[in-house]
Amino acid sequence: MSLRDEIENVLRGWNAHEIAHGASPIIDFDCHPTGLGPEPAPDRLTVYRRLAELRATATGPLATRLDADLTYLGALLGEHPPFDDYVCKTQGCDPAGWPEEYVADRAEQARAALADLGITWGAHTNTELRQAEGLLDVSEAPDAIRQAAEELEPAVREATGSTAPYTLTIETTEVDAYWAYWLDGGGDQVRLRLNLPNVEFTQTGARQFALHEVLGHGLQSASLTARAAAEDVPWIRLLSIHAPQQVMLEGLAQAWPPFLLPEDKVLITRVKLAHYTQLVLAQVHRAINHGTPAVECADRLRAAVPWMTDKTITGYLADRGTSPEHRSYMWAYPAGLDWFAALADADPKVSRKVLHAAYQAPLTPTDLTNLWPAGPTIGGPGSSDRLPKPPAP
């Protein structure tokens, strides 16, 4: 048995253990489904020791993945490593953050786009933008998402070169969690779950859902599955949100609209607003992990993103400060979106090369940088730990 296969066997057992104990799964998408139910590992410590043994002889992509697994598993066992080291070893990039001036510039771009739609900046910004997007009833969402995915799929396939098949299942659920929608699955079977308490459906949102979840995560994962079936790939065929391919997955999923629908003013405004919001959340993510009081972080968020509720802010701070899963995973959103938003404005030859590669292998931040050395620093060029003043109203 190859080292890669041994690692995957251990990860499958770890995943089965977590599920059996009601915890979050370790495997988010299985790009090499075996059809066999793995034996759950007896405990996390046993998994850690076995992965450490395998790490002793691992190199290249296998070593990078094992470093992420061991770091994350160590956190589940009770370790609380310094934030910068933790994110670097799991997400694969330094969480240096972005300068205040850069965040302010992104705020101005979002404000200008909103103003062009006649939308004001304040407590009702998100509500007004949703109205501009065209409100939909919850019952209409699955059909709207499917229709949008069917319409946009040819463009995504042309941009990425993917010919992989996939089958989509859409389910609804109601859980007390931060996420509004989530995609997982295995092989060419893709499942999209809609968390009804957190989802607000719009016509524009259906296109965003289709690009982010179905044609982003879904088709991309199915494409990686097809590649793994066609050849003996050197990477772990199990995708996990604590591993360094997540920056690519979340970054491209969020940034698809400017690549494909640059004339869709409402959707592009949503992306610009998300870009600014993610940069602010990154500031707070760093701050809460570097000792800034929670109330100060909350006040910063409320001032910078005035449509956020206290309930939402409470969840964001707890996730980023105390959850081993989200302390790592949430950094993928600002790091990935910022890099891919820049790529959308780059030379089309460069973007095409990256997009094709992204549907062939689970690229890490290092891989992305190698593909586009002139691109921005993934994770930001650096910022002060002091929370900046919010932009003027």
N, C-alpha and C positions, 0 to 999 in steps of 0.2 A: 504494500500500500504506500502511495506517495505521501510526502509530508503534508501537502495540501489536503489530501483526503483525510489524513489523520486529524488535522486541525478541524476540518469541517465536521467530522464525527463528534469531536468534543463539543463544538459549538451547538450541534443539534441536541446533544444530551443536556447541555446547559439550558438551552431554550425550553426543552421539555420540562426541566426542573422548575424554571420560573413560572411557566404556565400552570403547572400542577399546584403551585403555591399561590396562585392568584396575582402574581406580579406581572410587570410588563414583559412582553416577549423580547427575546434577544434578536431573533431573525425577523426582519421587516419584510423582505422579499426573498424567496428562494429561487435562485437562477439555475438550480440543478436538483429539482425535486426527485426523490427516490421512490416515493410511494410507500415507504416503510416507516412505521411509527418507531422513533428512536427510544431507547431506554432512558428514562430521566436520570440525570446525574444525582448522586445521593445528597450532595450539598455543594455550596459555592466554593468552599475551601478545597475540596477535591478537584473541582474544575480548575481553580487557580493553579494548583500545584502541577497539574498535567499540562496546562498551557505554558507554564514556565519551563517545563522540561522540553517541550517542543520548540520554544523560543531559542533555546541554546544552539540549535542547528539551523535556524531559519535565516534567510537573507531576502533582500528585495521586497516585493509586495507582501510576501508572507510575514516577514519581520515587522513591516509597518503595521499590518493588520493586527498581529499579535500584541504589539505594544499598545494599541488602542484597546484591545480586549482586556489585557492585564490591568491597564490603568483604570478602566471603567469598573471592572470586577473588583479591584481594590477599593474603589469608592463604595460599591455596594456592600463590601465587607466592613466598612466603617472608616476608611481613610478619608481625609479631607485635604488633598494636596493643594498647593498654591494654585490659584486660578489660572495664571498664565501657563504653567506647566501642564495643568490638567487639560486645557483646551488644545494646547499644542500637540499633545500626545494622542488625543482622541480625534479632534477635527483636523489636525494636520497643518494648522496655521497659527501664527502668533497673534493673540487677540490684542493687538496694540491699540486699536481704535482709530478714530478719525479726528482731525483738528476741528476746533470749534468753527473756524471760518468755512470749512468744507460743509459741515452740517448746516450752517446758516445759508449757504448757497443752495443746497438741496431744498431747504425750506422755501426759499424764494421761488425756485422753479415750480414747486408744488403749488404755492400761493398763486402764481401767475396762471398756471393751468386751470386752477379752480375758478379764478376770477374770469377767465375766458368763457367759462360755462355759467357765469353769473352766481357762483357759490361763494359765500362769505367764509372767513376763517374764524372759528369759535366753537362753542359747545355744540352747535348744530351742523357742523361741516359734514360729518359722516352721514347724517340723516339726509341732508340736501343732496349729497352726491349719490346716495342710493336712489333717491327719487329720480335724479337725472339718468340713472342706469336703467330705470324701468322696473318697478317692483313686480315680483312674481309670487304667487301663492306657493306654499311648501309643496303641495301636491303636484305642481307643474314642474318642479325642479328636475327630477330624473329624466323626463322626456326632453326638456330643454337642454340638459347637459349632453345627452346622447346626440341630439340633432346638431349641436355646436361641434361636438367631436367629429361627427361624420363630415361636416362641412370643412373643418380645418385640417383633418388628417392628411389629405394629399399634400398640403403645403409643408407640414411637419416632416413627412416622409421625404419630400424633395430636398428639404434643408439638411436632413440628417443621413440620407441614403438608406434608411431602414426599410426592409421588406418583411420584417418579422410579423407573424400573425398574433392576434390576442383576442380574448373573449372577455367582455366587461360585464360585471355584475354590480348593481347599485343597491345598497342596503341603507336603511335608516336606523338610527339608534338614539338613545338619550342617556348620556353619561355626564357626570360632573367632572369635566376636564377642560383644558384650555382650547382644545382643537375643535374646529368646525367641520372639518372633513379630513379623511385619512385614507390612504391607499396602501394595500398590502396584497399578498398573493404568492403564487409560485408558478414557474414555467410560463405558459401563455394564458394563464387564468388570472385575471385582474379583478380585485374587489375594491370598490369605492364605498366608504361608509360616510354618511352624512349625520352629523351630531345635531339633531334638531334644535336643542335649546340655544345653540350658538350660531346657527346659520340664518342669514338674512338673504333671501334669494332675489336676484334681479336678472334682467335680460343680459346685461353686460357681465354680471357675475357668472352666468352660464358659460359664456365664452372663456372667462378667466378659469373657471373650474375645469373646463375641457382641456385647455392648454396646460394648466398646472398639474392636475391629477391624472387625467386619462392619457393625454398625448405626451405629457412630461413624464411623470413617474411610471405610468402604466406601460406605454409603448416603449419607453426607455428600458424598463426592467425586462420586458419581453424580448427586446433586442439583445440585451446582455445574455439572456437565456439562449437565444438562437446562436450567438457567438460561442457560448460555452458548450453547446451541443455539437458545433461544427469542428471545434479544435480543442486541444488540451491546453486551456488557458492557464497562465501562471498565477492568477489571482483567486482569492477566496470567492466562491460562488454564492455566498450568503450575504445579503445586504443588511446592515445594522445601522441604526441612527447614531450610535456612538463612535462610528468608524469614519475615517477621513474622506470617503467618497461623498459624504453627506453635503459638504459645501457645494460640490458640483451639482448634486441632485436638486437641492433646494434653490440654489442660485439660478440655474437654467429654468426650472419650473416657474419661478416668479418672473423671470425676465423674458419669457417667450413673446409677449405682446409687441414690444418694440422691434423684434426681429421680423414678425409676420404681419402685424396690424398697426403700422405706424400712423395711419390716417384715422384710426378709431380714437377720436379725441377723448371720449369719456373713459375708455379703457386705459389709455395712456395716462390720463390724469390719475386714475386709481393706482397705477404702477408708480408714478412720481410721488404720490402721497405715501405709498407703502415704503418706498426707498427712504424718504425722510424719516418716517416713523421707525423703521428698522435701525437707522443710525442713532436715533435718540434712545431706543431700547438698548443698543449696544453700549452707549455711554452709561446707562443705568446698570446694565449687566456688569460692566467693569467696576462701577462704583460700589455696588452692594457686595461684591466679592473682594473689594479692597478696603472694606471697613467703614464706608459711608453709612450713617444711620438710615434705616428703612424709611422713616418719615421724610427725611430730606430727599431721598430718591423718589418717593411718591410725589412730593411737591414739585420736583423737577418735571416728572412725567406729566402731571396735571397741567402745569404751565405751558409745556412745550407741545402737548397733544391734548388740547382742552376738551375734546369729545370723549376721552377715556373716562370711564366710571371708576369709582373707588373699588368696586368689586373686581373689575378687570385688572386694575393696577395691583391690587392685593395678590391676585393669582400670579401675575407676571413676576413680582418681586420674590415670592416664595419659590416659584419654579427655578428662577435663575440663581437664587442664593442657597437653597437647601436641597434641591433634588439632584442626585447624581446624574440622572438622565438628562434633565433640561439644563443643568449647569454647563454641560457640554453641548448638547444638541442645538439649543437656541442660538448659539453663536453662528451656526451654519447659515442662518437666514440673512443677517446683514452682510456677512463676509461674502456669501455667494451672490446675493442680489447686486451688491456694489460692483463686483468684478464683471458679471455678465451684462449689467447695464452699460458698462464701459465698452464691452465687446460688441454690443449692438451698434455702437457708433464707430467701430474700427473698420479697417479695410475688409471688404467682403471676402477676399481670399483667405484672410486670417480667420474670420468668424466661421466660414464654411469648414475650414480644416478642424477647428475646435468642435463644432457641432457634430461633424461626422465621427470624430474620435469619442465624443461623449456618449454615443449610442453603440460603441464597440467595447468599451471597458469602463470599470468604475474608477474614474480618474480622481486622483488626490490633488490638493492644492499645488503640490510640487509638479505634478504632471501638467496641470493647467499653465503654470508659470513657464514650464519648458516649451509648451506649445505657443505661448505668446509672451516672450520675455519682456516686451515693451509695455505690457499691460500694467495696471495698478497693483500695488502690494495687496495681496489677499489678507484680509483681517485688518487692514488699515496701516498707514505709515507711522502712526503714533499719536497720542493725545495725552493731555494732562489728566491725572486722577481727580482733579477738582471738577465738579459738575459745573458746566458753563451756564450763563444766564440764558433763559429761553429767548427766542426771537420776539421782537416787539409786536404787540397785537396790531 
